[in-house]
């Protein structure tokens, strides 16, 4: 008979590995998009559209999985989402054109939307109120390294070619192998399902007659809606940095000679930023436990994002080493993702907690659609000597202003008792 402590560590392990694969797939497209689009004959102009399909899937998936988690249980979401994005990954390896690629990126987005929310909710509800920050810190710190794995797998996919060629009886490219490996990692995770258990808080609420998973309950009164909106706003700068400064770095930066960076450099920046994100998440979780505060640490990190973003954009013509260093520093500055998701989970009752914890990070991820729209619209105006830099600055100011307001509005949730309903 496993002790409660052992079972809890197994749960954290499964959640961490699940988020690792989640981030691997989430970031993989940005790492291999050029290679895959060239191989399929898809114009480079459609790279952003394909990413939008993935983000659109995450927006819808966050809502569906969140409601399901409150109505049917957190564990079912954890593994249902893993199955879905594993299937989508495998299918992505064998698409033949834009339509297939777009469809399976959308399906992958649906699957990716459920894992983090379910993991954070489960761990938050099963750990002691004074220590749950450590659990979410471990999940997100380890999970962020999935992006690093995506970069190296994409670079070294050829080393696995002989195995997959014998398995599928056809020659495969690096980008195809990268998707297949992501799929296999997901399916392997399902073997660990026995290490998970449902939240005791949720089990009790499930027996009651209280309404569960009512998304519209979040809009029934102004204070509840504003609190929900504030939780979302806090995380927007993370995807401003990841979606604009890093993913679109080829439009923003050039080398010391004024020449555009090699397109493959973006993938390298993604890797460095997520190494930084992992370090930042570990540090923010630890500092939060020491300071016994979520809000104070999030405020410190938002100030860091402001400073690092400004330096990055004002030095847009520098050496590759400079950009690698600042890719890491920008990632570290956005390393409050664990606190942001934990904070959202702690703001609402058990009967709506899964819905909130799943939708908030996915609405933030989905905000990249609006961020891209604003960035492209302002860039097209060609304000100043570099329209893209000006656009990035304006979008950054708006994103950070929303986040500072959100952090000011929410209540301090450290050590808050979560055993209640709305």
Secondary structure, DSSP 8 states (H G I E B T S, - for coil): ---HHHHHHHHHHHHHHHHHHHHHHHHHHHHHHHHHHHHHT--GGGHHHHHHHHHHHHHHHHHHHHHHHHHH-HHHHHHHHHHHHHHHHHHHTT--SHHHHHHHHHHHHHHHHHHHHHHHHHHHHHS-TTTHHHHHHHHHHHHHHHHHHHHHHHHHGGGGHHHHHHHHTS---HHHHHHHHHHHHHHHHGGGGGG----HHHHHHHHS-S--S-GGGGGSSHHHHHHHHHHHHHHHHHHHIIIIIITTHHHH-B-TTS-B--THHHHHHHHHHHHHHHHHHHHHHHHHHHHT-SHHHHHHHHHHHHHHHHHHHHT-B--HHHHHHHHHHHHHHTTTHHHHHHHHHHTS-HHHHHHHHHHHHHHHHHHHHHHHHHHHHHHHTT-SS-HHHHHHHHHHHHHHHHHHHHHHHS---TT-------
